[in-house]
């Protein structure tokens, strides 16, 4: 190889090295700007599941796509209207099941929660995030369902297919059935008016009901929207691509009524 050719090749190499950072810039700027990101407030701090592990994972799953700005509170009982107005959607990984430190919300917080939805805010519930306030009908209606005391049950954690049943809804559009390893509830409390997006068969040999059970649904309440995902028992279950996709899409839809992904 002559000297001129070597010089030319070194020049090309330097140009490529110089340009390589520019090549990846579009991937970075493709993330939404802070002003347009969906503002999510995760309710955490107590749950009859491993919330200290699952809450950080939920936050990470949402933030990794650059479309969400996520804040976590361990004290939803302190979230009045002044707090809630800063967000587009509330995600519950919190409940009062069992004997937790907090078993109620002040009246002002309850009213702020309902006003948030009436004014167009979104609510997302993950797994047992609605197992609270069985004496508060409006709360249960917004979630669309929860652990029904004396009725709901589940078998062992196992692998099972999830079937998309609402293919035309923006959350499910273009998605395919998927396999997950999770806890599958059967006979969950289920509110009239829910639109079911996904089901899973609860097998008798897994101590199930022997029928298809809803695992994801949506509902509207005035100007507000809610999305419930009964999957997500633990961090392992949250590693499912199907779970993560439904979580992101469902959170965006609850906040905006649209899905960009």
C-alpha positions, -999 to +999 in steps of 0.1 A: +000+000+000+015+034-010+019+064+012-009+083-004-034+055+001-024+051+038-028+088+043-062+087+027-074+057+048-063+074+080-082+105+070-113+085+064-109+068+098-106+102+115-138+114+097-157+084+108-145+088+144-155+124+143-190+116+129-198+086+150-211+106+180-234+124+155-247+091+143-262+082+177-275+117+185-309+110+169-315+081+193-308+103+222-329+133+211-357+109+200-367+108+237-394+133+245-383+166+260-391+171+297-419+195+288-438+168+268-431+137+289-460+120+307-457+130+343-463+099+365-467+097+403-462+062+417-480+055+450-457+032+470-446+027+506-468-002+516-482-033+499-486-069+508-461-076+480-424-067+477-429-030+469-394-020+479-382-041+449-412-037+425-416+001+427-380+009+415-385-016+387-418+000+376-401+033+376-372+020+355-395+002+330-413+035+323-383+058+323-361+037+300-381+047+269-377+084+275-414+092+273-422+093+310-410+115+340-416+094+371-418+105+407-424+081+437-442+089+469-443+066+499-471+087+514-501+089+491-522+097+521-505+132+520-512+138+483-538+166+482-549+186+452-518+207+452-496+177+448-517+158+423-521+187+398-484+183+390-490+149+373-508+134+344-513+099+358-512+082+391-499+046+393-507+025+423-483+000+437-498+006+471-525-010+491-540-014+526-543-051+525-535-068+558-525-046+587-503-018+573-494+015+590-519+035+569-554+022+565-573+054+553-569+087+535-581+120+548-613+133+533-595+161+515-571+135+499-600+113+488-617+143+472-585+154+455-581+119+441-616+119+426-613+154+413-580+145+396-598+119+375-629+140+369-606+167+354-591+142+330-563+126+350-554+090+346-551+061+371-531+029+366-532-001+389-506-028+390-514-062+404-526-057+440-525-019+438-563-016+442-566-039+472-577-010+494-608+009+506-635-017+502-659+008+517-651+034+491-672+025+460-657+053+438-622+041+443-631+005+435-650+017+404-620+036+391-598+006+394-624-016+378-616-045+401-595-058+430-589-087+453-625-097+463-624-108+499-637-144+503-638-149+465-606-141+447-577-166+448-546-178+429-525-208+425-487-210+425-466-187+403-462-205+370-458-198+333-489-192+312-499-176+279-516-142+279-542-137+251-549-102+237-587-098+234-591-061+226-569-058+195-584-026+183-578-006+215-547+016+212-530-002+241-533-036+224-531-025+188-504-046+170-495-066+200-494-104+200-501-130+226-472-136+249-459-160+276-452-149+311-443-163+345-465-147+372-492-151+397-526-155+380-557-143+400-591-159+395-625-145+404-612-110+410-638-084+418-648-070+385-668-038+378-694-035+351-683-014+322-647-026+320-632-032+286-611-063+288-578-061+268-562-094+278-570-127+295-552-158+307-566-193+313-567-202+349-559-240+349-575-263+374-542-282+378-527-248+390-555-244+416-573-221+392-609-216+381-608-235+349-618-205+328-603-174+312-596-147+336-591-110+328-556-097+334-558-062+318-586-038+312-596-002+308-625+020+317-634+057+315-648+079+342-660+113+330-629+129+314-606+105+331-593+071+322-580+041+342-559+010+332-556-020+354-529-047+349-533-077+373-499-091+362-467-080+380-467-101+412-429-096+416-398-083+398-394-115+379-429-112+365-421-076+355-393-087+332-418-100+307-418-081+275-455-083+273-459-069+308-436-040+301-453-031+269-487-032+284-475-011+313-460+016+292-489+017+267-515+016+294-499+044+314-496+066+284-532+059+274-545+066+309-526+099+309-534+111+274-560+089+257-534+080+230-505+056+226-474+066+206-454+034+209 
